[in-house]
């Protein structure tokens, strides 16, 4: 005996009854199961945003490994954060990583928010930030802090994400106050 679908109120498809009499059964509509997975639909291109976020995680882990290698090289023990030497290459590695982590929460939030409205644009700006942070780090790793400016253009990626997030948020708020009449 088929029962009404309880997976999604949007479904309307019949579902198979549970075999053992316990549970909600299995929805026979694949589309309804897919709709039930997310509270709201994501843009089809949102996978690019997810991959950009993953690449940023690889960036932070690569920087952490570089700091660990330098820490062992100079013999700096935990919990000491910095080397006391005046011109320390280790301190440059540590600062490159910490500087990235200081902006990382804002980067991820802006990437995900702007990605809801403009996934391709958000991914491009996100990769500008990630690649720029690699160039920034490699410049800093030379031991001359002024070389970090080679990758300062990563800020354009963050600025782009900020602007697209504001545009997306504004459009969502405007839709509440000025709904489209069909």
C-alpha positions as CSV (number, residue, x, y, z in Angstrom):
1,X,0.0,0.0,0.0
2,X,1.5,3.4,-1.1
3,X,1.5,6.3,1.4
4,X,1.8,10.0,0.9
5,X,5.4,11.2,0.8
6,X,6.7,12.5,4.1
7,X,10.2,13.3,2.8
8,X,9.1,16.6,1.3
9,X,5.8,18.5,1.4
10,X,6.6,19.5,-2.2
11,X,6.7,15.9,-3.4
12,X,3.2,14.5,-3.7
13,X,4.7,11.2,-4.9
14,X,3.8,7.9,-3.3
15,X,6.4,6.3,-1.0
16,X,7.0,2.7,-0.2
17,X,6.0,1.7,3.3
18,X,8.8,0.7,5.6
19,X,9.7,-3.0,5.6
20,X,9.7,-3.4,9.3
21,X,6.9,-1.0,10.1
22,X,9.4,1.5,11.6
23,X,10.5,4.7,10.0
24,X,9.3,6.9,7.2
25,X,9.9,4.7,4.2
26,X,11.5,5.6,1.0
27,X,10.3,8.3,-1.3
28,X,9.8,7.2,-4.9
29,X,10.5,10.6,-6.3
30,X,14.2,11.3,-6.9
31,X,13.6,15.0,-7.4
32,X,11.8,15.2,-4.0
33,X,14.8,13.5,-2.3
34,X,17.2,16.0,-3.9
35,X,15.0,19.0,-2.8
36,X,14.8,17.6,0.7
37,X,18.6,17.7,1.1
38,X,18.9,21.4,1.1
39,X,16.8,24.0,2.9
40,X,17.0,26.1,-0.3
41,X,18.4,25.3,-3.7
42,X,22.0,26.2,-4.4
43,X,23.1,27.6,-7.8
44,X,24.2,24.9,-10.2
45,X,27.7,26.4,-10.3
46,X,28.1,26.5,-6.5
47,X,30.5,23.6,-6.9
48,X,33.1,26.1,-8.1
49,X,32.6,28.0,-4.8
50,X,33.1,24.7,-2.8
51,X,36.3,24.0,-4.7
52,X,37.6,27.5,-4.1
53,X,36.9,27.1,-0.4
54,X,38.8,23.8,-0.5
55,X,41.8,25.4,-2.3
56,X,41.9,28.1,0.5
57,X,42.1,25.3,3.1
58,X,45.0,23.8,1.2
59,X,46.7,27.2,1.2
60,X,46.4,27.5,5.0
61,X,47.7,24.0,5.5
62,X,50.6,24.6,3.1
63,X,51.5,27.7,5.1
64,X,51.3,25.8,8.4
65,X,53.6,23.1,7.1
66,X,56.1,25.8,5.9
67,X,56.0,27.3,9.4
68,X,56.6,23.9,11.0
69,X,59.6,23.2,8.7
70,X,61.1,26.6,9.6
71,X,60.4,26.1,13.3
72,X,62.4,22.8,13.2
73,X,65.2,24.4,11.2
74,X,65.8,27.1,13.8
75,X,65.0,24.9,16.8
76,X,62.2,27.1,18.2
77,X,60.2,25.2,20.8
78,X,56.5,25.6,21.5
79,X,54.8,27.7,22.8
80,X,57.1,30.4,21.7
81,X,55.5,32.1,18.7
82,X,58.5,34.1,17.4
83,X,62.2,33.9,17.2
84,X,64.0,36.6,19.2
85,X,66.5,37.4,16.4
86,X,66.4,40.8,14.8
87,X,66.3,39.6,11.2
88,X,64.5,36.3,11.5
89,X,63.3,34.4,8.4
90,X,61.2,32.2,10.7
91,X,59.2,35.3,11.8
92,X,58.5,36.1,8.2
93,X,57.0,32.6,7.7
94,X,55.0,32.9,10.9
95,X,53.7,36.3,10.0
96,X,52.7,35.3,6.4
97,X,50.6,32.4,7.9
98,X,49.1,34.5,10.7
99,X,48.2,37.3,8.4
100,X,46.4,34.9,6.2
101,X,44.5,33.4,9.2
102,X,43.5,36.9,10.3
103,X,41.5,37.5,7.1
104,X,40.4,33.9,6.6
105,X,37.1,34.0,8.4
106,X,36.0,37.1,6.5
107,X,37.2,35.5,3.2
108,X,35.2,32.3,3.8
109,X,32.0,34.2,4.9
110,X,32.2,36.6,1.9
111,X,33.0,33.7,-0.5
112,X,30.0,31.6,0.6
113,X,27.6,34.6,0.7
114,X,28.6,36.0,-2.6
115,X,28.7,32.5,-4.1
116,X,24.9,32.1,-3.4
117,X,24.2,34.9,-5.9
118,X,27.2,34.9,-8.2
119,X,29.0,31.6,-7.9
120,X,31.4,32.0,-10.9
121,X,32.3,35.6,-10.0
122,X,32.8,34.6,-6.3
123,X,35.1,31.7,-7.4
124,X,37.2,34.0,-9.6
125,X,37.6,36.6,-6.8
126,X,38.3,33.8,-4.3
127,X,41.0,32.3,-6.5
128,X,42.5,35.8,-6.9
129,X,42.7,35.9,-3.1
130,X,44.2,32.4,-2.8
131,X,46.8,32.8,-5.6
132,X,47.6,36.3,-4.3
133,X,48.2,34.8,-0.8
134,X,50.6,32.3,-2.3
135,X,52.6,35.1,-4.0
136,X,52.4,37.1,-0.8
137,X,53.8,34.2,1.2
138,X,56.6,33.4,-1.2
139,X,57.6,37.0,-1.1
140,X,57.6,37.1,2.7
141,X,59.5,33.8,2.8
142,X,62.5,35.5,1.3
143,X,63.3,37.0,4.7
144,X,62.7,40.6,3.4
145,X,59.2,41.7,4.7
146,X,59.0,44.2,1.8
147,X,58.8,41.4,-0.7
148,X,55.4,40.4,0.6
149,X,54.0,43.3,-1.4
150,X,54.5,41.3,-4.5
151,X,51.2,39.5,-3.6
152,X,49.3,42.5,-2.1
153,X,46.9,42.3,-5.0
154,X,45.2,39.5,-3.1
155,X,43.2,42.3,-1.5
156,X,41.4,42.8,-4.8
157,X,39.9,39.3,-4.4
158,X,38.7,40.1,-0.9
159,X,37.3,43.5,-2.0
160,X,35.5,41.8,-5.0
161,X,33.9,39.3,-2.6
162,X,32.8,42.1,-0.3
163,X,31.2,44.0,-3.2
164,X,29.4,41.0,-4.6
165,X,28.2,40.0,-1.1
166,X,26.8,43.5,-0.6
167,X,25.1,43.4,-4.1
168,X,23.6,40.0,-3.3
169,X,22.5,40.9,0.2
170,X,20.9,44.1,-1.1
171,X,19.1,42.3,-3.9
172,X,17.7,39.8,-1.3
173,X,16.5,42.6,1.0
174,X,15.1,44.6,-2.0
175,X,13.1,41.5,-2.9
176,X,11.3,41.6,0.5
177,X,10.3,45.2,0.2
178,X,9.8,45.4,-3.5
179,X,8.4,42.0,-4.6
180,X,8.1,41.4,-8.4
181,X,4.5,41.2,-9.6
182,X,4.0,38.6,-12.3
